[in-house]
Amino acid sequence: MPKLAHGRAAAVCAGVLALCAGTLPAQAAIPVGPARPAGWRVTAILTIPHESLQFDSVAADRSDDAWAVAEGEGSGRQVPTVLTVYRWRGRKWSRVPLPGRVLKTLGTESPHAVVGASSPANVWIFDDSGHWVRWNGRRWSVGRLPVTDSPAGAPGIDADLVLGPHDVWAFGFGLRGPFTTIAYAAHFDGRHWRETLAPGSTGISGASAVSPADIWTVTDGGVARWNGRSWRRVTLASKLGTGLLLDSVVARSDRNVWVAGLAANARGGNSGTAVHWNGAAWKSVQVGRPTSQTSTLASMVPDGHGGIWALNVPDLGSWQPWHFTGGRWLRAVTHIASPGQVTGMSSGLALVPGSTSVWGVGGRGAYPDGKGMIFLDGRVPR
């Protein structure tokens, strides 16, 4: 049963999206059109000569500032696979060149990355070889995460929390040996990175903060919580679902936490499953019609007015956005035309602060002709 989190220790599985979209000129910075009715739609298709783009992650720190990171996979030996960054400045998505010294440090082995931002001057990118890249509003810097408790190799990062310039977290998996993985969590206090011992024998794939002293994370096997000093496991009832595997989390308060992933269903398959904590008990609900196939509920984010957005991602077929609103999970409206393929929606949603608009990222097609794609629900943020 696949996980959506990327990394050396995780199977890469993200999903497919039904859509119709034409190609645009190479390296085009595509302006977004006028505000449209609510509903998911494609707003930009991005291409680079001789590269196959696949967006992995998106973050928004205000309405006129958002960041997206992509895998730029070369179509030949002359073009290596490198980290590619795009930025929204209120009118269009444009490519952001990274300095040569940053690209040299990152190398070409680990193009998958996640991005987080708390302001236009506090943007962080993490790859799955233990590197961090920071934009402070004036210049880029690069470095490596600590590996105190995972001595067998650099950590692979699948999630982050950027709460402020003195409060940044990176989450994923570490290696204790060639076949032994552990949960990985590291914190930046404004001056130094420090690894913290997090519970779990698999990587952390999702994280959400109620406050700096109340952070929730999920791994394949369960939930953990940070109290400002240490991590502890959170007990889940066995009746929540057979074979429950978790992928993402949204924590609003200590009495309102959602986790999501997959669990076995009555048709012999696995269904996307959401589990809610109300402060006293956990309750689960399966999303969508059960089938003999496998699907995972992933990439949960707040919707800006008390609800939740998530992607229900099947092994076969099309991904579908689902919306928790009015106390129910509902299949969302999309303004997507006819069939095509979009893959790689892992960690691919971000709420625009102060609004109900949500960015999404992915890609159409596959190597060597893949195109990076940007999606939006709600009004165009300006």
C-alpha positions as CSV (number, residue, x, y, z in Angstrom):
1,M,0.0,0.0,0.0
2,P,1.7,3.1,-1.2
3,K,2.5,6.3,0.7
4,L,2.3,9.7,-0.9
5,A,5.4,11.0,0.9
6,H,8.5,11.1,-1.2
7,G,12.0,10.1,-0.1
8,R,14.4,7.3,-0.4
9,A,12.5,5.2,2.2
10,A,9.0,6.0,0.8
11,A,7.3,4.8,-2.4
12,V,6.6,7.7,-4.7
13,C,2.9,7.8,-5.5
14,A,0.9,10.9,-6.1
15,G,-2.1,10.5,-8.4
16,V,-3.6,11.4,-11.6
17,L,-5.9,14.3,-12.6
18,A,-8.4,14.5,-15.5
19,L,-7.9,17.7,-17.4
20,C,-7.4,19.3,-20.8
21,A,-4.6,21.8,-21.4
22,G,-2.5,23.0,-24.2
23,T,1.2,23.8,-24.1
24,L,2.5,27.3,-23.7
25,P,5.8,28.9,-24.9
26,A,9.0,27.6,-23.2
27,Q,9.8,29.3,-19.9
28,A,6.6,31.4,-20.2
29,A,5.5,33.4,-17.1
30,I,1.8,32.9,-17.3
31,P,-0.5,35.6,-16.0
32,V,-3.7,34.4,-14.3
33,G,-7.0,35.5,-15.7
34,P,-9.9,37.4,-14.0
35,A,-11.5,36.0,-10.9
36,R,-13.7,33.0,-11.6
37,P,-16.4,31.2,-9.7
38,A,-15.4,28.8,-6.9
39,G,-14.1,25.5,-8.2
40,W,-10.7,23.9,-9.0
41,R,-9.2,24.9,-12.4
42,V,-5.8,25.0,-14.1
43,T,-4.4,28.5,-14.0
44,A,-0.8,28.0,-15.4
45,I,1.2,25.5,-17.4
46,L,4.9,26.0,-17.1
47,T,7.7,24.5,-19.3
48,I,11.5,24.8,-19.6
49,P,13.4,23.7,-22.7
50,H,14.8,20.2,-22.5
51,E,13.3,19.6,-19.1
52,S,10.4,17.7,-17.7
53,L,8.8,19.6,-14.9
54,Q,6.9,18.1,-11.9
55,F,5.8,20.4,-9.1
56,D,6.1,18.9,-5.7
57,S,5.1,21.5,-3.2
58,V,3.6,25.0,-2.8
59,A,3.5,27.6,0.0
60,A,1.8,30.9,0.4
61,D,2.7,33.6,2.9
62,R,0.3,36.3,1.8
63,S,-2.1,36.9,-1.1
64,D,0.6,38.4,-3.4
65,D,3.4,36.0,-2.5
66,A,3.5,32.3,-3.0
67,W,6.3,29.8,-3.9
68,A,6.3,26.5,-5.8
69,V,9.2,24.0,-6.2
70,A,9.5,21.5,-9.0
71,E,11.7,18.6,-10.2
72,G,13.3,19.7,-13.4
73,E,14.4,16.5,-15.0
74,G,16.7,16.8,-18.0
75,S,15.8,15.1,-21.2
76,G,19.4,14.1,-22.0
77,R,22.9,13.8,-20.5
78,Q,23.6,17.5,-21.1
79,V,20.8,18.6,-18.8
80,P,20.9,17.3,-15.2
81,T,18.0,17.0,-12.8
82,V,17.9,20.1,-10.6
83,L,15.7,21.9,-8.1
84,T,13.5,24.5,-9.9
85,V,11.7,27.4,-8.1
86,Y,8.7,29.5,-9.2
87,R,7.2,32.5,-7.4
88,W,3.7,34.2,-7.5
89,R,3.9,38.0,-7.1
90,G,0.2,38.8,-7.5
91,R,0.0,38.7,-11.3
92,K,1.9,35.8,-12.7
93,W,4.1,32.8,-11.8
94,S,7.7,33.4,-12.8
95,R,10.8,31.3,-12.5
96,V,13.3,32.2,-9.8
97,P,17.0,31.5,-10.7
98,L,19.0,29.9,-7.9
99,P,22.7,30.9,-7.6
100,G,25.2,28.6,-9.0
101,R,26.8,27.9,-5.5
102,V,23.4,26.8,-4.3
103,L,22.8,24.4,-7.2
104,K,26.4,23.1,-6.9
105,T,25.8,22.3,-3.2
106,L,22.5,20.6,-3.9
107,G,23.8,18.5,-6.8
108,T,21.5,16.5,-9.0
109,E,20.6,13.4,-7.0
110,S,17.6,14.7,-5.0
111,P,15.4,17.0,-7.0
112,H,12.3,16.3,-4.8
113,A,11.7,19.1,-2.4
114,V,9.1,20.8,-0.1
115,V,8.7,24.6,0.5
116,G,7.4,26.6,3.4
117,A,7.2,30.4,4.1
118,S,6.0,32.7,6.8
119,S,6.8,35.9,4.9
120,P,8.4,37.1,1.7
121,A,11.7,37.3,3.7
122,N,11.5,33.9,5.3
123,V,11.2,31.1,2.7
124,W,12.7,27.6,3.2
125,I,13.2,24.7,0.8
126,F,14.2,21.2,1.9
127,D,15.2,18.3,-0.3
128,D,15.4,14.6,0.3
129,S,19.2,14.6,0.8
130,G,19.2,16.6,4.0
131,H,19.8,20.1,2.4
132,W,18.0,23.3,3.3
133,V,17.8,26.4,1.1
134,R,16.7,29.8,2.6
135,W,15.6,33.1,1.0
136,N,15.8,36.0,3.5
137,G,14.4,38.6,1.1
138,R,17.8,39.6,-0.1
139,R,19.9,36.5,-0.8
140,W,19.9,32.7,-0.9
141,S,21.8,30.5,1.5
142,V,22.2,26.8,1.7
143,G,23.3,24.2,4.2
144,R,22.8,20.7,5.7
145,L,20.5,19.5,8.4
146,P,21.9,17.7,11.5
147,V,22.1,13.9,11.5
148,T,22.9,13.1,15.1
149,D,20.3,10.4,15.5
150,S,20.4,9.1,11.9
151,P,24.1,8.5,11.4
152,A,23.7,6.1,8.4
153,G,22.7,8.8,6.0
154,A,21.3,12.3,5.3
155,P,17.6,12.7,6.2
156,G,14.9,12.8,3.5
157,I,12.5,15.7,4.1
158,D,8.8,15.3,3.3
159,A,7.1,18.0,5.4
160,D,8.0,21.3,7.0
161,L,6.6,24.0,9.3
162,V,7.8,27.6,8.8
163,L,6.2,29.4,11.8
164,G,8.6,32.4,11.8
165,P,12.3,33.4,11.3
166,H,13.2,31.8,14.6
167,D,10.9,28.8,14.5
168,V,11.3,26.4,11.6
169,W,10.8,22.6,11.5
170,A,11.9,19.9,8.9
171,F,10.3,16.5,9.0
172,G,10.9,13.2,7.2
173,F,12.9,10.1,7.8
174,G,16.4,9.2,8.9
175,L,18.6,6.1,8.5
176,R,20.1,4.1,11.4
177,G,21.4,1.5,9.0
178,P,21.0,0.4,5.3
179,F,17.5,-1.1,6.1
180,T,16.5,0.7,9.3
181,T,14.5,4.0,9.0
182,I,13.4,6.3,11.8
183,A,11.2,9.3,12.1
184,Y,13.2,12.5,11.7
185,A,12.5,16.0,13.1
186,A,14.8,19.0,13.3
187,H,14.2,22.5,14.6
188,F,15.8,25.9,13.7
189,D,15.8,28.5,16.5
190,G,17.0,31.4,14.4
191,R,20.7,30.5,14.8
192,H,21.1,26.8,14.9
193,W,19.5,23.5,13.7
194,R,18.9,20.8,16.3
195,E,17.6,17.3,15.7
196,T,14.9,16.2,18.2
197,L,14.2,12.5,18.9
198,A,10.7,11.9,17.4
199,P,8.8,8.6,17.9
200,G,8.2,6.3,14.9
201,S,10.0,3.7,12.8
202,T,8.8,5.3,9.5
203,G,9.2,8.8,8.2
204,I,7.0,11.7,9.2
205,S,4.9,12.7,6.2
206,G,2.8,15.5,7.6
207,A,2.8,18.2,10.3
208,S,0.6,20.9,11.6
209,A,0.9,23.4,14.4
210,V,-1.8,24.7,16.8
211,S,1.0,26.8,18.3
212,P,4.8,26.6,18.6
213,A,4.3,24.4,21.7
214,D,1.6,22.2,20.2
215,I,2.6,20.5,17.0
216,W,1.1,17.3,15.6
217,T,2.8,14.9,13.1
218,V,1.8,11.7,11.3
219,T,3.8,8.7,10.1
220,D,2.6,5.5,8.5
221,G,1.9,4.0,11.9
222,G,0.5,6.7,14.0
223,V,0.4,10.2,15.4
224,A,2.9,12.2,17.6
225,R,2.6,15.5,19.4
226,W,5.2,18.1,20.5
227,N,4.6,19.9,23.7
228,G,7.3,22.5,23.4
229,R,9.9,20.3,25.1
230,S,9.6,16.7,23.8
231,W,7.6,14.4,21.5
232,R,5.1,11.8,22.7
233,R,3.0,9.2,20.9
234,V,-0.8,9.7,20.6
235,T,-2.8,6.6,21.0
236,L,-5.3,5.8,18.2
237,A,-8.2,3.3,18.8
238,S,-7.8,0.1,16.8
239,K,-11.5,0.3,15.7
240,L,-10.7,3.3,13.5
241,G,-9.9,1.1,10.6
242,T,-8.0,-2.1,9.6
243,G,-4.6,-1.3,8.1
244,L,-4.9,2.4,8.8
245,L,-1.9,4.3,7.3
246,L,-1.7,8.1,7.7
247,D,-0.3,10.7,5.4
248,S,-1.4,14.2,6.4
249,V,-2.7,16.3,9.4
250,V,-4.5,19.5,10.1
251,A,-4.5,20.6,13.8
252,R,-6.8,23.6,14.7
253,S,-6.8,23.1,18.5
254,D,-6.2,20.4,21.1
255,R,-9.9,19.5,20.6
256,N,-10.0,19.7,16.8
257,V,-7.5,17.6,14.9
258,W,-7.8,15.8,11.5
259,V,-5.5,13.1,10.3
260,A,-5.9,11.3,6.9
261,G,-4.6,8.5,4.9
262,L,-6.1,5.1,3.9
263,A,-7.7,2.0,5.5
264,A,-9.1,-1.3,4.3
265,N,-12.7,-1.2,3.0
266,A,-15.5,-3.8,2.6
267,R,-14.7,-4.3,-1.1
268,G,-11.2,-5.7,-0.5
269,G,-9.4,-2.5,-1.4
270,N,-8.3,0.6,0.6
271,S,-10.2,3.8,0.8
272,G,-9.2,7.4,1.6
273,T,-9.9,7.8,5.2
274,A,-10.2,10.9,7.5
275,V,-10.0,10.6,11.3
276,H,-11.1,13.4,13.6
277,W,-10.1,14.1,17.3
278,N,-12.6,16.1,19.3
279,G,-10.6,16.2,22.5
280,A,-12.2,13.0,23.9
281,A,-12.3,10.4,21.1
282,W,-11.2,9.6,17.6
283,K,-13.8,9.0,14.9
284,S,-13.1,7.9,11.3
285,V,-14.9,8.2,8.0
286,Q,-14.1,6.8,4.6
287,V,-14.2,9.2,1.7
288,G,-15.7,8.2,-1.6
289,R,-17.3,5.0,-2.8
290,P,-15.3,1.9,-1.7
291,T,-13.8,-0.2,-4.5
292,S,-11.3,-3.1,-4.8
293,Q,-8.6,-0.5,-5.6
294,T,-6.5,1.6,-3.3
295,S,-6.9,5.4,-2.7
296,T,-5.4,7.7,-0.2
297,L,-6.7,10.9,1.3
298,A,-3.7,13.3,1.3
299,S,-2.5,16.9,1.3
300,M,-5.0,18.2,3.8
301,V,-5.0,22.0,4.3
302,P,-7.5,24.4,6.0
303,D,-10.0,26.1,3.7
304,G,-10.1,29.5,5.4
305,H,-13.5,29.3,6.9
306,G,-13.5,26.3,9.3
307,G,-13.3,23.4,6.8
308,I,-10.7,21.2,5.2
309,W,-9.4,20.6,1.7
310,A,-7.9,17.2,0.7
311,L,-7.0,15.2,-2.3
312,N,-8.4,11.7,-2.7
313,V,-5.7,10.0,-4.8
314,P,-6.2,6.5,-6.2
315,D,-3.6,4.1,-7.6
316,L,-5.6,4.1,-10.8
317,G,-7.9,6.7,-12.2
318,S,-8.2,10.4,-11.5
319,W,-7.5,12.3,-8.3
320,Q,-10.5,14.2,-6.8
321,P,-10.5,17.2,-4.4
322,W,-12.7,16.6,-1.4
323,H,-14.0,19.4,0.9
324,F,-15.0,19.0,4.6
325,T,-17.6,21.7,5.1
326,G,-20.9,21.9,7.0
327,G,-19.9,18.8,9.0
328,R,-19.6,16.6,5.9
329,W,-17.0,15.5,3.4
330,L,-18.2,16.4,-0.1
331,R,-16.7,15.8,-3.5
332,A,-15.6,19.2,-4.9
333,V,-16.6,21.1,-8.0
334,T,-13.9,21.2,-10.7
335,H,-13.7,23.3,-13.9
336,I,-11.5,20.7,-15.5
337,A,-12.4,19.6,-19.1
338,S,-11.5,16.3,-20.7
339,P,-9.0,13.5,-19.8
340,G,-5.3,13.8,-19.6
341,Q,-2.8,13.0,-16.8
342,V,-1.5,15.0,-13.9
343,T,0.8,13.4,-11.4
344,G,2.7,14.3,-8.3
345,M,0.3,16.1,-6.0
346,S,2.2,15.2,-2.9
347,S,2.2,18.1,-0.4
348,G,0.6,20.0,-3.2
349,L,-2.0,22.3,-1.6
350,A,-1.6,25.6,0.2
351,L,-4.2,28.0,1.7
352,V,-3.6,31.7,0.9
353,P,-3.5,33.5,4.2
354,G,-6.5,35.8,5.0
355,S,-8.6,34.2,2.2
356,T,-10.5,31.1,1.1
357,S,-8.4,30.6,-2.0
358,V,-6.1,27.5,-2.2
359,W,-3.2,26.9,-4.6
360,G,-2.4,23.4,-5.8
361,V,0.5,22.1,-7.8
362,G,1.3,19.0,-10.0
363,G,2.3,18.2,-13.5
364,R,1.0,16.9,-16.8
365,G,2.5,14.0,-18.6
366,A,5.8,12.3,-17.8
367,Y,9.5,12.4,-18.7
368,P,10.7,13.7,-21.1
369,D,7.6,15.8,-21.9
370,G,6.2,16.6,-18.5
371,K,4.8,20.1,-17.9
372,G,4.5,21.8,-14.5
373,M,1.0,22.9,-13.6
374,I,-0.6,25.3,-11.1
375,F,-4.2,24.9,-9.9
376,L,-6.5,27.2,-7.9
377,D,-9.7,27.1,-6.1
378,G,-11.4,30.4,-5.2
379,R,-10.6,34.0,-6.3
380,V,-7.3,34.8,-7.8
381,P,-5.1,36.2,-4.9
382,R,-3.7,39.6,-5.6
